[in-house]
Amino acid sequence: MLIESMHIPAHAKVLDLGCGYGPIGICAALLAFEGHVTMVDINQRAVELAKENAGLNLIHNVSIVQSDLFEAVRDKKFDVIITNPPIHRGKPFVHSIFTQAAERLCAGGSFWIVMNKKQGAPSALVKLESLFSKVTEVNKGNGFRVYRASAEN
């Protein structure tokens, strides 16, 4: 649902946070064909699979690195950050991702999130609205919500 919903400018610098085996970041790289996508995951096996999948799909505008959340990109800013957050880690952890994402967006950037309504989407919306100037529910279905949070200036 996130892949179907996200809008990414062609020149964007994108971060796929918690990329797993890479489907969201790879699709983002196709959309940001004149930009660059950084894909990070804490799990080394996921990173290796994401690299393999990017290669199989002939995606070259990506960097894929092992990172505990934003650690490997702490000094970088992004036009777009996308994530399917690890809900199993709990609300405080997920909300800390939102806070850190807000700090790492360029002016006018956007943060795209997909969440299950039964696993915290309503409270996530409240948290996002406290951090970003504009939050929009861009898609919903099968119990999931896709939010776009903007750092508009």
MIGUTOR-577303 format. One line per 4 residues: number of its first residue (from 1); their letters; for each residue x negated, y negated, z negated of N, C-alpha, C, O. Coordinates in pm, whole numbers, padded with zeros to 5 digits. Layout:
// residues N
NUM) A) X Y Z X Y Z X Y Z X Y Z; ... .
***
This chain:
// residues 153
1) MLIE) -00082 00119 00000 00000 00000 00000 -00087 -00126 00000 -00053 -00225 00066; -00197 -00124 -00073 -00288 -00238 -00074 -00349 -00259 00065 -00357 -00372 00112; -00390 -00153 00129 -00449 -00162 00262 -00350 -00225 00360 -00388 -00309 00441; -00226 -00185 00353 -00123 -00238 00442 -00092 -00384 00414 -00045 -00454 00504 .
5) SMHI) -00116 -00430 00295 -00074 -00564 00252 -00182 -00670 00261 -00150 -00787 00282; -00307 -00633 00246 -00412 -00733 00230 -00438 -00810 00360 -00436 -00754 00470; -00463 -00939 00342 -00501 -01028 00452 -00642 -01078 00420 -00666 -01139 00316; -00732 -01051 00511 -00872 -01086 00488 -00923 -01162 00610 -00916 -01111 00722 .
9) PAHA) -00975 -01283 00590 -01028 -01361 00703 -01147 -01290 00768 -01221 -01218 00702; -01164 -01313 00896 -01270 -01247 00973 -01410 -01275 00919 -01497 -01189 00928; -01433 -01395 00863 -01567 -01432 00814 -01585 -01410 00663 -01686 -01453 00607; -01492 -01345 00598 -01491 -01336 00452 -01606 -01255 00394 -01655 -01159 00453 .
13) KVLD) -01647 -01299 00275 -01735 -01220 00188 -01642 -01151 00091 -01573 -01216 00012; -01639 -01018 00096 -01540 -00939 00024 -01610 -00847 -00077 -01718 -00794 -00050; -01546 -00829 -00192 -01590 -00731 -00290 -01479 -00629 -00309 -01366 -00666 -00341; -01510 -00502 -00290 -01420 -00392 -00323 -01469 -00335 -00455 -01570 -00265 -00459 .
17) LGCG) -01398 -00367 -00561 -01437 -00328 -00696 -01377 -00193 -00731 -01255 -00178 -00735; -01463 -00094 -00758 -01416 00041 -00784 -01377 00108 -00654 -01265 00156 -00640; -01469 00110 -00560 -01438 00150 -00422 -01404 00297 -00405 -01345 00334 -00303; -01438 00381 -00502 -01413 00524 -00482 -01483 00573 -00358 -01598 00536 -00333 .
21) YGPI) -01416 00655 -00278 -01479 00709 -00157 -01471 00612 -00039 -01519 00644 00070; -01410 00492 -00059 -01425 00384 00037 -01311 00342 00126 -01333 00254 00209; -01191 00397 00117 -01088 00362 00217 -01050 00214 00219 -01031 00157 00326; -01038 00151 00103 -00996 00011 00099 -01107 -00079 00152 -01081 -00168 00233 .
25) GICA) -01230 -00056 00108 -01343 -00137 00154 -01370 -00120 00302 -01405 -00217 00370; -01355 -00001 00353 -01376 00023 00495 -01271 -00052 00577 -01304 -00113 00679; -01148 -00048 00535 -01043 -00125 00604 -01069 -00275 00592 -01045 -00349 00687; -01117 -00319 00477 -01151 -00461 00460 -01262 -00500 00556 -01260 -00610 00611 .
29) ALLA) -01359 -00411 00577 -01470 -00441 00668 -01421 -00454 00812 -01475 -00533 00890; -01320 -00378 00848 -01262 -00391 00982 -01194 -00527 00998 -01200 -00588 01105; -01129 -00574 00892 -01062 -00704 00897 -01163 -00819 00892 -01147 -00919 00961; -01266 -00803 00811 -01371 -00906 00798 -01485 -00871 00893 -01601 -00860 00852 .
33) FEGH) -01453 -00855 01019 -01550 -00805 01116 -01667 -00899 01141 -01771 -00856 01191; -01652 -01027 01106 -01765 -01121 01115 -01817 -01158 00977 -01901 -01247 00963; -01766 -01091 00875 -01806 -01116 00738 -01884 -00998 00683 -01951 -00926 00757; -01875 -00979 00552 -01947 -00870 00486 -01867 -00821 00366 -01807 -00900 00293 .
37) VTMV) -01866 -00691 00347 -01798 -00629 00234 -01900 -00560 00146 -01979 -00478 00192; -01897 -00595 00018 -01976 -00525 -00082 -01883 -00431 -00155 -01779 -00472 -00208; -01920 -00305 -00158 -01838 -00202 -00224 -01916 -00150 -00344 -02033 -00112 -00331; -01851 -00150 -00461 -01918 -00103 -00582 -01832 00000 -00655 -01709 -00006 -00653 .
41) DINQ) -01899 00093 -00718 -01832 00192 -00803 -01933 00239 -00906 -02053 00245 -00878; -01886 00271 -01024 -01975 00320 -01130 -02021 00463 -01104 -02126 00506 -01153; -01942 00537 -01027 -01967 00678 -01003 -02059 00697 -00881 -02024 00659 -00770; -02176 00754 -00903 -02274 00771 -00795 -02220 00861 -00684 -02246 00835 -00567 .
45) RAVE) -02145 00964 -00718 -02087 01052 -00615 -01990 00973 -00527 -01990 00991 -00406; -01909 00886 -00587 -01817 00802 -00509 -01895 00712 -00415 -01856 00693 -00300; -02004 00655 -00463 -02088 00567 -00381 -02142 00644 -00261 -02139 00594 -00148; -02191 00765 -00283 -02244 00846 -00173 -02134 00879 -00072 -02158 00873 00049 .
49) LAKE) -02015 00913 -00120 -01903 00942 -00030 -01861 00818 00049 -01830 00827 00167; -01860 00703 -00017 -01825 00578 00052 -01928 00548 00161 -01890 00506 00271; -02055 00568 00132 -02159 00548 00234 -02139 00642 00352 -02149 00602 00468; -02110 00768 00322 -02087 00866 00427 -01966 00828 00512 -01970 00835 00634 .
53) NAGL) -01858 00787 00447 -01736 00750 00519 -01755 00623 00602 -01701 00613 00712; -01830 00527 00550 -01859 00407 00630 -01938 00445 00754 -01911 00394 00863; -02035 00534 00739 -02114 00580 00854 -02030 00655 00955 -02042 00632 01076; -01946 00744 00908 -01859 00820 00998 -01763 00730 01076 -01723 00762 01188 .
57) NLIH) -01727 00616 01016 -01636 00521 01081 -01710 00408 01151 -01649 00311 01196; -01843 00420 01161 -01928 00322 01231 -01910 00181 01176 -01906 00083 01251; -01900 00172 01043 -01886 00044 00974 -02025 00000 00930 -02091 00070 00853; -02068 -00117 00978 -02203 -00163 00949 -02208 -00291 00866 -02315 -00329 00819 .
61) NVSI) -02095 -00358 00848 -02094 -00484 00772 -02058 -00460 00626 -01978 -00534 00568; -02118 -00356 00568 -02094 -00322 00427 -02225 -00296 00355 -02324 -00254 00414; -02222 -00322 00225 -02326 -00279 00131 -02252 -00199 00025 -02150 -00244 -00026; -02302 -00083 -00007 -02235 00005 -00103 -02334 00039 -00212 -02437 00101 -00186 .
65) VQSD) -02303 -00002 -00336 -02398 00016 -00446 -02327 00066 -00572 -02209 00041 -00594; -02404 00138 -00652 -02353 00180 -00782 -02358 00060 -00875 -02458 -00011 -00883; -02248 00038 -00946 -02242 -00076 -01037 -02133 -00052 -01140 -02026 00001 -01109; -02161 -00090 -01262 -02061 -00091 -01368 -01985 -00223 -01354 -02032 -00327 -01399 .
69) LFEA) -01869 -00216 -01292 -01789 -00334 -01259 -01873 -00435 -01181 -01927 -00402 -01076; -01886 -00558 -01232 -01951 -00667 -01159 -02102 -00675 -01182 -02166 -00768 -01133; -02159 -00580 -01256 -02300 -00591 -01296 -02396 -00613 -01178 -02482 -00700 -01186; -02381 -00538 -01070 -02474 -00550 -00957 -02449 -00675 -00873 -02530 -00708 -00786 .
73) VRDK) -02339 -00743 -00897 -02304 -00862 -00817 -02277 -00983 -00906 -02208 -01077 -00865; -02330 -00981 -01027 -02296 -01084 -01126 -02329 -01226 -01084 -02268 -01321 -01132; -02425 -01242 -00994 -02464 -01376 -00951 -02404 -01416 -00816 -02443 -01517 -00758; -02311 -01337 -00766 -02252 -01363 -00634 -02108 -01411 -00647 -02039 -01381 -00745 .
77) KFDV) -02064 -01484 -00546 -01926 -01529 -00535 -01868 -01468 -00408 -01939 -01440 -00312; -01736 -01448 -00410 -01669 -01382 -00299 -01545 -01461 -00258 -01483 -01530 -00338; -01512 -01449 -00129 -01390 -01509 -00078 -01269 -01424 -00114 -01160 -01475 -00138; -01291 -01293 -00119 -01183 -01198 -00148 -01239 -01089 -00239 -01348 -01037 -00216 .
81) IITN) -01162 -01055 -00342 -01193 -00939 -00426 -01070 -00850 -00423 -00957 -00897 -00441; -01092 -00722 -00399 -00982 -00625 -00393 -01009 -00512 -00491 -01123 -00470 -00510; -00901 -00463 -00554 -00919 -00352 -00647 -00791 -00275 -00671 -00681 -00330 -00668; -00809 -00148 -00694 -00707 -00060 -00749 -00764 -00025 -00886 -00837 00074 -00900 .
85) PPIH) -00732 -00106 -00988 -00804 -00095 -01116 -00781 00037 -01189 -00678 00103 -01171; -00879 00076 -01272 -00868 00201 -01348 -00774 00184 -01468 -00818 00157 -01580; -00646 00201 -01443 -00543 00180 -01545 -00568 00269 -01668 -00537 00229 -01781; -00622 00386 -01647 -00647 00479 -01758 -00742 00422 -01863 -00747 00473 -01975 .
89) RGKP) -00816 00318 -01828 -00909 00256 -01924 -00839 00163 -02022 -00899 00118 -02119; -00712 00133 -01998 -00635 00052 -02092 -00621 -00094 -02049 -00698 -00146 -01969; -00519 -00158 -02106 -00486 -00295 -02071 -00600 -00393 -02097 -00629 -00474 -02009; -00667 -00391 -02214 -00775 -00488 -02236 -00886 -00477 -02130 -00940 -00579 -02085 .
93) FVHS) -00919 -00356 -02091 -01023 -00335 -01991 -00979 -00391 -01855 -01054 -00463 -01789; -00858 -00357 -01814 -00806 -00403 -01685 -00795 -00555 -01684 -00830 -00619 -01584; -00748 -00614 -01793 -00735 -00759 -01800 -00873 -00827 -01797 -00886 -00940 -01748; -00975 -00759 -01849 -01110 -00816 -01842 -01159 -00818 -01697 -01236 -00907 -01659 .
97) IFTQ) -01116 -00722 -01617 -01150 -00722 -01474 -01090 -00846 -01409 -01155 -00912 -01328; -00965 -00877 -01444 -00899 -00995 -01387 -00976 -01123 -01421 -00997 -01209 -01336; -01018 -01133 -01547 -01091 -01251 -01591 -01223 -01265 -01517 -01259 -01373 -01471; -01295 -01154 -01505 -01424 -01156 -01436 -01407 -01185 -01287 -01491 -01252 -01226 .
101) AAER) -01300 -01135 -01228 -01273 -01162 -01087 -01249 -01311 -01066 -01299 -01369 -00970; -01172 -01372 -01155 -01143 -01516 -01144 -01272 -01597 -01146 -01282 -01699 -01077; -01370 -01553 -01223 -01498 -01623 -01233 -01586 -01605 -01110 -01678 -01684 -01088; -01559 -01503 -01030 -01645 -01471 -00917 -01583 -01501 -00781 -01638 -01463 -00677 .
105) LCAG) -01471 -01570 -00781 -01409 -01609 -00655 -01456 -01748 -00612 -01472 -01837 -00695; -01479 -01764 -00484 -01506 -01896 -00428 -01377 -01978 -00436 -01268 -01921 -00446; -01389 -02109 -00431 -01271 -02195 -00428 -01185 -02155 -00309 -01235 -02137 -00198; -01057 -02140 -00333 -00965 -02098 -00228 -00963 -01948 -00204 -00893 -01901 -00115 .
109) GSFW) -01039 -01873 -00284 -01046 -01728 -00267 -00922 -01656 -00316 -00833 -01717 -00376; -00916 -01527 -00290 -00800 -01449 -00333 -00843 -01315 -00393 -00943 -01255 -00354; -00763 -01272 -00488 -00784 -01147 -00562 -00662 -01060 -00535 -00549 -01097 -00567; -00684 -00943 -00476 -00577 -00850 -00439 -00582 -00728 -00531 -00687 -00667 -00550 .
113) IVMN) -00466 -00695 -00589 -00456 -00586 -00686 -00335 -00500 -00654 -00230 -00552 -00617; -00349 -00369 -00668 -00234 -00280 -00660 -00221 -00213 -00795 -00319 -00166 -00853; -00096 -00209 -00847 -00071 -00149 -00978 00064 -00079 -00979 00157 -00116 -00906; 00074 00022 -01062 00199 00092 -01084 00283 00013 -01184 00233 -00028 -01289 .
117) KKQG) 00409 -00008 -01152 00497 -00086 -01240 00504 -00022 -01380 00506 -00094 -01480; 00507 00109 -01387 00518 00179 -01515 00387 00182 -01591 00384 00221 -01708; 00278 00142 -01526 00146 00146 -01591 00086 00007 -01603 -00035 -00011 -01586; 00170 -00091 -01632 00116 -00221 -01666 00133 -00334 -01568 00080 -00443 -01592 .
121) APSA) 00204 -00313 -01458 00218 -00421 -01360 00285 -00546 -01420 00238 -00656 -01391; 00390 -00535 -01500 00451 -00657 -01556 00355 -00737 -01645 00350 -00860 -01634; 00280 -00671 -01731 00186 -00745 -01816 00067 -00794 -01735 00008 -00898 -01767; 00031 -00722 -01631 -00077 -00767 -01543 -00037 -00897 -01475 -00119 -00988 -01460 .
125) LVKL) 00089 -00906 -01433 00137 -01028 -01368 00125 -01147 -01462 00083 -01255 -01420; 00162 -01129 -01588 00151 -01237 -01687 00005 -01279 -01704 -00025 -01399 -01707; -00085 -01182 -01713 -00227 -01213 -01729 -00280 -01287 -01606 -00353 -01386 -01619; -00245 -01239 -01488 -00290 -01304 -01365 -00242 -01448 -01358 -00317 -01537 -01317 .
129) ESLF) -00117 -01472 -01397 -00061 -01607 -01393 -00131 -01700 -01491 -00128 -01822 -01474; -00193 -01644 -01595 -00268 -01727 -01690 -00407 -01763 -01637 -00470 -01857 -01687; -00455 -01690 -01537 -00591 -01709 -01485 -00597 -01780 -01350 -00696 -01845 -01318; -00492 -01766 -01270 -00493 -01815 -01133 -00383 -01917 -01112 -00279 -01914 -01179 .
133) SKVT) -00407 -02009 -01019 -00310 -02114 -00993 -00187 -02064 -00917 -00081 -02125 -00925; -00202 -01955 -00844 -00089 -01901 -00768 -00098 -01748 -00765 -00202 -01693 -00729; 00010 -01682 -00803 00016 -01536 -00798 00143 -01498 -00724 00252 -01545 -00756; 00128 -01411 -00625 00240 -01370 -00543 00248 -01218 -00539 00146 -01151 -00524 .
137) EVNK) 00368 -01165 -00554 00390 -01023 -00531 00412 -01008 -00381 00514 -01050 -00329; 00316 -00948 -00313 00323 -00941 -00167 00385 -00813 -00114 00425 -00806 00002; 00393 -00711 -00198 00452 -00585 -00155 00493 -00504 -00276 00432 -00515 -00383; 00596 -00423 -00259 00635 -00330 -00366 00705 -00212 -00303 00768 -00222 -00198 .
141) GNGF) 00692 -00100 -00371 00755 00023 -00324 00704 00142 -00401 00589 00144 -00445; 00789 00241 -00416 00753 00365 -00487 00693 00339 -00624 00606 00413 -00669; 00740 00234 -00690 00694 00202 -00825 00566 00121 -00829 00518 00089 -00938; 00509 00087 -00715 00385 00011 -00711 00411 -00134 -00673 00510 -00167 -00609 .
145) RVYR) 00319 -00221 -00716 00324 -00363 -00684 00186 -00405 -00631 00083 -00362 -00683; 00187 -00487 -00529 00063 -00548 -00478 00073 -00696 -00507 00168 -00762 -00464; -00026 -00748 -00579 -00032 -00890 -00612 -00150 -00955 -00541 -00255 -00895 -00522; -00127 -01081 -00502 -00234 -01167 -00451 -00244 -01285 -00544 -00149 -01362 -00559 .
149) ASAE) -00359 -01301 -00607 -00383 -01413 -00697 -00482 -01506 -00630 -00587 -01462 -00582; -00450 -01634 -00627 -00533 -01733 -00557 -00601 -01828 -00652 -00543 -01872 -00751; -00724 -01859 -00619 -00800 -01961 -00692 -00796 -02087 -00608 -00899 -02130 -00555; -00678 -02146 -00596 -00662 -02265 -00511 -00704 -02390 -00584 -00678 -02406 -00703 .
153) N) -00770 -02477 -00511 -00816 -02604 -00568 -00762 -02719 -00485 -00788 -02835 -00516 .
***
